[in-house]
């Protein structure tokens, strides 16, 4: 029997935000909209029923989920290596950025945005629009990219695979490959915290936000040089792009952790098209408040029983 509950954030990845770093431990789930907080196992959060199920055509219904499971295992090893060694992964740096891109593109937020855009601009439901890679011309307009660039990526990945009906895998590969050059064009700092100063994650882990001193009504994107990008790897490790003009490894204190967490929360409120959840190793975590002052989030949230189906 195939599993129908699909995780859009890997359980092994979420385990890094528990106090022990173990999937059998529990993490704190903060419902930013509802002002609630509860404890849950990593396997019970960041999931959705039939998210990756292909319900039409000859494609196996669980094809996408099975393919993602294979990749999650390899990425989990790489993330653990980076977090334990506290070093850039050398020759595997592109693979690490690939994990960042994949985590972003597989989310319900991205699928939701694509579904609504397709219905508005083409009148087609999501599965019908993506079944044939030869008809993915709409993808360039959706992404705001040059049609020739998108056509080249689609052609390269679709060649020789159309007969095997791997369109869900091809689509995510194309999206990841189109996103990778934007990630690789930036300079990244690998930041490590100490002690009780813990980094948090959200159900849209790639944070894209303006610096606190750069308020703007325009929504920041990957292409905005002034935007700060953050991506948490575990409760003590995060990627940041936008703080320096060169790649480096940084050991950071509470103020820097608070800034990282603030970018995560701000991006979640700006970009998420679903309820915003933050995952942390403690009930309270630090952020930056008004006038750059440190503040604690979660202390005033109502403690509730684990809903098990949320987050």
C-alpha positions as CSV (number, residue, x, y, z in Angstrom):
1,X,0.0,0.0,0.0
2,X,1.4,3.4,-1.0
3,X,1.8,6.2,1.5
4,X,-0.7,9.0,0.9
5,X,0.8,11.4,3.5
6,X,3.7,13.2,1.8
7,X,6.3,15.4,3.6
8,X,7.3,18.5,1.8
9,X,10.1,18.9,4.3
10,X,12.1,15.7,4.9
11,X,11.7,14.2,8.3
12,X,15.5,13.8,8.6
13,X,15.9,17.5,7.9
14,X,13.3,18.6,10.5
15,X,15.0,16.3,13.1
16,X,17.8,18.8,13.1
17,X,15.6,21.3,14.8
18,X,14.7,19.1,17.8
19,X,16.8,19.5,21.0
20,X,18.7,16.2,20.4
21,X,18.8,16.3,16.6
22,X,16.9,12.9,16.5
23,X,13.7,12.2,14.6
24,X,12.3,10.4,17.7
25,X,12.6,13.7,19.6
26,X,9.9,16.4,19.5
27,X,10.2,20.0,18.2
28,X,8.1,23.0,19.0
29,X,5.6,24.2,16.3
30,X,4.6,27.8,16.4
31,X,1.5,28.8,14.6
32,X,2.2,32.5,13.8
33,X,-1.3,33.3,12.6
34,X,-3.2,31.5,15.4
35,X,-0.8,32.5,18.2
36,X,-0.5,28.8,19.3
37,X,2.4,26.6,20.1
38,X,2.7,22.8,20.6
39,X,5.2,20.0,20.6
40,X,5.2,17.4,17.8
41,X,7.3,14.7,16.2
42,X,9.1,15.7,12.9
43,X,7.1,13.0,11.0
44,X,3.8,14.7,12.0
45,X,4.6,18.2,10.6
46,X,5.3,19.7,7.2
47,X,3.1,17.2,5.4
48,X,0.1,17.1,3.2
49,X,-2.2,14.3,2.0
50,X,-1.6,13.3,-1.7
51,X,0.6,16.3,-2.3
52,X,2.8,14.5,-4.9
53,X,0.2,12.0,-6.0
54,X,-0.3,11.9,-9.8
55,X,-4.0,11.0,-10.3
56,X,-4.3,11.1,-14.1
57,X,-2.5,9.5,-17.0
58,X,-0.3,6.4,-17.0
59,X,2.2,7.7,-14.5
60,X,2.5,5.7,-11.3
61,X,0.6,7.6,-8.6
62,X,3.5,7.4,-6.1
63,X,6.3,8.1,-8.7
64,X,7.1,11.6,-7.5
65,X,7.1,10.7,-3.8
66,X,9.4,7.7,-4.4
67,X,11.9,9.8,-6.4
68,X,12.0,12.5,-3.7
69,X,12.6,9.8,-1.0
70,X,15.8,8.7,-2.8
71,X,17.1,12.3,-3.0
72,X,16.2,13.1,0.6
73,X,18.5,10.3,1.8
74,X,21.5,11.7,-0.1
75,X,20.8,15.2,0.9
76,X,20.4,14.2,4.6
77,X,24.0,12.8,4.5
78,X,25.3,16.0,3.0
79,X,23.5,18.3,5.5
80,X,24.7,16.3,8.5
81,X,28.3,16.4,7.1
82,X,28.2,20.2,6.8
83,X,26.6,20.7,10.2
84,X,29.0,18.4,12.0
85,X,32.2,19.5,10.2
86,X,31.3,23.2,10.3
87,X,32.9,23.6,6.9
88,X,31.8,24.3,3.3
89,X,31.3,21.0,1.5
90,X,33.9,21.7,-1.1
91,X,33.1,19.8,-4.3
92,X,29.6,19.2,-3.0
93,X,28.7,22.8,-2.7
94,X,26.5,22.7,-5.8
95,X,24.7,19.7,-4.4
96,X,24.0,21.6,-1.2
97,X,22.5,24.5,-3.2
98,X,20.5,21.9,-5.1
99,X,19.0,20.8,-1.8
100,X,18.1,24.4,-1.0
101,X,16.4,24.7,-4.4
102,X,14.6,21.4,-4.2
103,X,13.3,22.2,-0.8
104,X,11.9,25.4,-2.1
105,X,10.4,24.1,-5.3
106,X,8.7,21.0,-3.8
107,X,6.6,23.1,-1.3
108,X,2.8,23.4,-1.3
109,X,3.4,27.2,-1.6
110,X,5.0,26.8,-5.0
111,X,2.5,24.3,-6.3
112,X,-0.3,26.6,-5.0
113,X,1.1,29.6,-6.8
114,X,1.5,27.6,-10.1
115,X,-2.0,26.2,-9.8
116,X,-3.6,29.6,-9.3
117,X,-1.5,31.1,-12.1
118,X,-2.4,28.4,-14.6
119,X,-6.1,28.6,-13.8
120,X,-6.0,32.4,-14.2
121,X,-3.9,32.6,-17.4
122,X,-4.6,29.3,-19.2
123,X,-7.8,28.0,-17.6
124,X,-6.1,24.6,-17.2
125,X,-5.9,22.5,-14.0
126,X,-2.3,21.9,-12.8
127,X,-2.0,18.2,-13.8
128,X,-3.4,18.8,-17.3
129,X,-1.0,21.7,-17.9
130,X,2.2,19.8,-16.8
131,X,1.6,16.4,-18.2
132,X,3.3,17.0,-21.6
133,X,6.8,18.7,-21.3
134,X,6.5,19.7,-25.0
135,X,3.7,22.1,-23.9
136,X,5.5,23.8,-21.1
137,X,5.8,27.2,-22.8
138,X,3.7,28.7,-20.0
139,X,6.6,28.0,-17.6
140,X,8.7,30.9,-19.0
141,X,5.9,33.4,-18.4
142,X,5.2,32.1,-14.9
143,X,8.8,32.4,-13.9
144,X,9.4,35.7,-15.7
145,X,12.3,34.2,-17.7
146,X,13.4,34.2,-21.3
147,X,11.3,31.6,-23.2
148,X,14.4,30.3,-25.0
149,X,16.2,29.6,-21.7
150,X,13.3,27.7,-20.3
151,X,12.8,25.8,-23.6
152,X,16.5,24.7,-23.6
153,X,16.2,23.3,-20.0
154,X,12.9,21.6,-20.8
155,X,14.3,20.1,-24.0
156,X,17.4,18.8,-22.3
157,X,15.5,17.1,-19.5
158,X,12.6,15.9,-21.4
159,X,14.6,14.3,-24.2
160,X,14.3,10.5,-24.0
161,X,12.0,10.6,-21.0
162,X,8.6,11.5,-22.4
163,X,7.8,7.9,-23.2
164,X,8.4,6.8,-19.6
165,X,5.9,9.5,-18.3
166,X,8.3,11.0,-15.8
167,X,6.8,14.5,-16.1
168,X,6.5,15.2,-12.3
169,X,10.2,14.4,-11.9
170,X,11.1,16.4,-15.0
171,X,9.2,19.4,-13.8
172,X,10.9,19.6,-10.5
173,X,14.3,19.1,-12.1
174,X,13.6,21.9,-14.5
175,X,12.5,24.2,-11.7
176,X,15.6,23.4,-9.6
177,X,18.0,23.9,-12.5
178,X,16.4,27.2,-13.4
179,X,16.8,28.3,-9.8
180,X,20.3,27.1,-9.2
181,X,22.1,29.8,-11.3
182,X,20.4,32.5,-9.2
183,X,21.6,30.8,-6.0
184,X,25.1,30.2,-7.4
185,X,25.5,33.9,-8.4
186,X,25.3,35.0,-4.8
187,X,28.0,34.9,-2.0
188,X,27.0,32.7,0.9
189,X,28.2,32.7,4.6
190,X,27.8,29.5,6.6
191,X,26.9,30.5,10.1
192,X,27.1,28.5,13.3
193,X,25.6,29.4,16.7
194,X,26.4,28.2,20.2
195,X,24.6,27.1,23.3
196,X,21.0,28.2,23.7
197,X,21.0,30.5,20.7
198,X,19.1,28.3,18.3
199,X,18.1,28.8,14.7
200,X,14.5,28.1,13.6
201,X,13.0,26.7,10.5
202,X,9.7,27.3,8.8
203,X,7.4,25.5,6.4
204,X,9.0,27.7,3.6
205,X,12.7,27.4,4.7
206,X,14.3,29.6,2.1
207,X,13.9,33.1,3.5
208,X,13.9,36.0,1.1
209,X,13.5,39.4,2.9
210,X,14.7,42.9,2.8
211,X,17.2,44.0,5.4
212,X,15.5,45.5,8.5
213,X,16.9,48.9,7.5
214,X,15.6,48.6,3.9
215,X,11.8,48.7,4.2
216,X,10.0,48.4,0.9
217,X,6.5,47.8,-0.4
218,X,8.0,45.6,-3.2
219,X,8.1,41.9,-2.5
220,X,11.8,40.8,-2.6
221,X,12.9,38.1,-5.0
222,X,15.9,35.9,-5.7
223,X,17.1,38.4,-8.3
224,X,17.2,41.4,-5.9
225,X,20.8,41.9,-4.9
226,X,19.8,43.9,-1.8
227,X,17.6,41.1,-0.5
228,X,18.9,38.8,2.3
229,X,18.5,35.1,1.7
230,X,18.6,32.7,4.7
231,X,18.3,28.9,4.8
232,X,18.5,27.0,8.1
233,X,20.2,23.6,8.1
234,X,19.7,22.7,11.7
235,X,19.2,24.4,15.1
236,X,22.8,25.7,15.1
237,X,23.6,26.1,11.4
238,X,22.3,28.4,8.6
239,X,23.2,29.8,5.2
240,X,23.1,33.6,4.8
241,X,23.6,35.6,1.6
242,X,23.6,39.3,1.7
243,X,25.8,40.0,4.8
244,X,29.2,39.9,3.1
245,X,30.7,40.1,-0.4
246,X,32.6,36.8,0.0
247,X,32.0,33.3,1.1
248,X,33.1,32.5,4.7
249,X,32.4,30.5,7.8
250,X,31.1,32.5,10.7
251,X,30.6,31.7,14.4
252,X,27.7,34.0,15.5
253,X,26.2,35.1,18.7
254,X,22.6,35.8,19.9
255,X,22.1,39.0,17.9
256,X,23.1,37.4,14.6
257,X,20.8,34.4,15.4
258,X,18.0,36.8,16.1
259,X,18.5,38.5,12.7
260,X,18.5,35.1,10.9
261,X,15.3,34.1,12.7
262,X,13.7,37.5,11.9
263,X,14.4,37.0,8.2
264,X,12.8,33.6,8.4
265,X,9.7,35.0,10.0
266,X,9.5,38.0,7.7
267,X,9.8,35.9,4.6
268,X,7.2,33.5,5.9
269,X,4.7,36.3,6.4
270,X,5.6,37.8,3.0
271,X,5.7,34.7,0.7
272,X,3.7,31.9,2.3
273,X,0.4,31.1,0.6
274,X,-0.6,28.8,3.5
275,X,-0.6,29.1,7.3
276,X,2.8,30.1,8.6
277,X,4.5,27.6,10.9
278,X,7.9,27.9,12.6
279,X,9.7,24.8,13.9
280,X,12.1,25.3,16.8
281,X,14.0,23.3,19.4
282,X,12.5,25.4,22.2
283,X,9.2,27.1,23.0
284,X,10.8,30.5,22.8
285,X,13.2,31.8,20.2
286,X,14.9,35.2,19.7
287,X,14.1,37.7,16.9
288,X,14.7,41.4,16.3
289,X,11.9,43.7,17.4
290,X,11.3,47.4,16.8
291,X,14.4,49.6,16.7
292,X,16.6,46.6,16.5
293,X,15.9,45.4,20.0
294,X,16.0,41.7,20.9
295,X,12.7,40.1,21.6
296,X,11.5,36.6,22.4
297,X,8.8,34.9,20.3
298,X,6.6,32.2,21.5
299,X,6.4,33.2,25.2
300,X,2.9,34.5,24.8
301,X,1.6,31.9,22.5
302,X,-1.1,29.6,23.8
303,X,0.1,26.1,24.6
304,X,-2.2,23.5,23.0
305,X,-2.3,19.8,22.3
306,X,-0.6,18.5,19.2
307,X,-3.2,18.8,16.3
308,X,-1.1,16.2,14.5
309,X,-2.5,17.3,11.1
310,X,-1.2,20.8,11.1
311,X,2.2,22.3,10.4
